[in-house]
Amino acid sequence: MLVVETAKQLGAFAVDVSFISESGATALFGQSGAGKTSVINMIAGLLTPDRGRIVLDDDVLFDSKARVDVPPSRRRIGYVFQEGRLFPHFSVRRNLDYGRWMSGHAPDPTAFRHAVELLDIGHLLDRRPGKLSGGERQRVAVGRALLMRPRLLLLDEPLASLDAARKREILPYLERLRDEAHVPLIYVSHDAAEVRRIATRVVRLEAGVVAETGGVELLDATHADVLA
Amino acid sequence: MFELSPQDWTAVQLSLRVAAVSTVFALPFGIAIATLLARKEFWGKALLDAMVLLPLVLPPVVTGYLLLITFGRRAPVGAFLADHFGIVFSFRWTGAALACGIMAFPLMVRAIRLSIEAIDARLEDAAATLGANRVWRFATITLPLALPGIIAGAILSFARALGEFGATITFVSNIPGETQTISAAIYTLTQVPNGDADALKLVIVSVIISLAALIAAEWLARRATARIHGA
């Protein structure tokens, strides 16, 4: 379970959110500029909140009162970035293996094979990221985050840089990820259709605060049309 | 025939040694300061930036004189290093290497800094979420991606060190076999009757070495870039 109660002033824009995410897939849903990426950057430890606390499975990651701020490298939270951010100087295989390498664990060929099969990226292993299509790149990025054995997986608009056909190609993989990987997901998106397919719960952000939380039926209400 | 006198040959060898040693020792400092300037905001950054560039704009004689009153045998730092570590710079080839390293430092830092600034810092964030601490992020992401710039910086620094004259001659004088580099030897030859022919030979050697260094820099940097992108 993830508990987030954080506030951060970013220039003229303020983010002040509280929500709880149980297991399964929680969508952070809202228009661009609603503060979605700031929120998951705070969860990952890439952005330091001004105040508040972040607790994952009883493990305090951030607490401004207790002066706790676990660095991102020790949070064990996987992050799939909008633009993939694969390391250009490593092959796909070494990108996938990077988290395992940094953790110092022994290679786990079974886990590696599972992730490669789940995302169907076996034929890409010896390529460099520069030689991948947008969709392939995002699948490798998901695999890389998954193979670090995260306690939580953050996905920041993983489909936003792709065209409609590529999106349709990747969505089934994300559904399999949700159903088979046994890792809670936080899925950031502004696309109601996408969220409906992936998420089990929705946290709707508006201008830096949580407007409402609930099930995917939230998306059917009136404001969904405004966003579409 | 193109034949160097033993003394000229000594000057060529000494120049290569001085340039190589100064580059090797300056490189870790160059990488550290370039990283600091490229990635961190801190109080006094503008001052550090200016200090690094200073040898480029100061008259070399001034740099040499400053070295003399800092690292000379009886100067504060020089005496300390000599008494406690047995390191002596004044009137030694090591002093020439120090002068060359400092004169070439701005070029080295500039090349490395530009290449680090060109790296997407968000890749380092990605590495952090994958469990890489600060040291590993630097070693596995920043350093390899900056490699073309580091190679370019090192070779620029080497070539600059080969040509150093003013600071070196001011700091460690012009002693054949100890501190007389190619530049100092050419200068000496132009000051004696009938020295022109020998001076010209050294000029040709100097041009060849510098050209080779630049071509090598270009080739190595290209190769490193190709390796990064997997071509």
Interface residues (C-beta under 8 A of the other chain):
Chain A: A44 G45 L46 P71 P72 S73 R74 R75 R76 I77 G78 Y79 F81 E83 R85 F87 P88 H89 S91 Y98 G99 M102 S103 R127 R128 G130 K131 R144 A145 M148
Chain B: D120 R122 L123 D125 A126 A127 A128 T129 L130 G131 A132 N133 W136 T140 I141 P144 L145 R227 I228 H229 G230
